[in-house]
């Protein structure tokens, strides 16, 4: 299980789907931790709560876009990854979860957002390699097999990598 957190408060939980029971337990703990941090919950009348919320919903205030997802339609529909939002990405191994996370991290860092990647499974070196691939015109296979012949492209990828991406 790998937690990739962005400073803005968005969290992505990535799963290699090796042990569904363990994953379910970890997700449950994360959700319970979130609920424990909230004020005590009570049963409310939805219509009454909606009526109380109406003035706030109709007030003239600017919409605050969250961190971009990298998918325009998704950004339009949900407003990006916003503070307090929890997103769960679960798929089989080699499905592109890490590549998507790195692409999203790079996109947001290039737009001036601070990005923190917290990893519990992938090595920091693997994530750095992935960021360099995302920040260049190369693919991972080219870098692994032919890196010595790609010095100019890799050097450019290193020098243009945003300094506001942090890996823990």
Order of alpha helices (4+ residues) and beta strands (2+ residues): beta-beta-alpha-alpha-alpha-beta-alpha-beta-alpha-alpha-alpha-beta
